[in-house]
Amino acid sequence: MHSSDNDPYNRTQAPGQVSSQGNTVKTLGGVIETTAPREGFLTGSFVWMFVGVLLSAAAAAFVMATPSFQEQVADLYFFLLIGTLGLGIGINALLTRISPMVALGLFFVYALIWGLLLGIIVPIYVGTAGMSGVVSAFLGAAAVFGGAALYGVVTKRDLTSIRGLLFVGMIGLIVVMFLQIFFFADSSAASIAIGMFGVALFTGVTAYDVQRLKKGRMPGVSSESATVQGALALYVDFLMLFLMMLRIFGGSR
């Protein structure tokens, strides 16, 4: 019979004790919280993020290859867009109440819906920049994302110091995008400028998110569910970089 001291799932450890799994267990008012091993947590977030990107790419390709379905998606475009917003907020809000498998399933639904939307968005830029422009935008987004993620992993600087600046930048980006819709809809210069600002902004957001994930998961959430939350954050970062790159390459042709 094995000793409970060797049981990695033993929950009777003293406050602050580090288990053989590398988890720090804290007890406060009878509530036990754990911090997942950082390397495995960050890796898991990247893995599910890449799966989400592949799912979106497959869905977008299907929509683009099926004109009749593309028309149906176009009719539901704004409903689907609002749906992604609500689903993204819902996943983060419900992490403590739903199982990791449900959270992962909702993330896949989120990625699938965005794939459908991309099946409508990408052809617009194919028409202005050609397929080569879209491919360049994707490769550019991948390169920037990879560089920002690497910086977030290796930098010794505490990026929480730029959190407020990033938030203000997000608000500013939303405002100027709405202004373009109503006042500069046909301006390629405005589209390129917004794209460049967006790339700079989400480069910082990506580095910040990766460093945040590297430091460990959010308290009160299982490591599996928090991995899904990390995947969602990274997925959105890459998606926004891609959409901003599309503005740059599409507006420059």
Order of alpha helices (4+ residues) and beta strands (2+ residues): beta-beta-beta-alpha-alpha-alpha-alpha-alpha-alpha-alpha
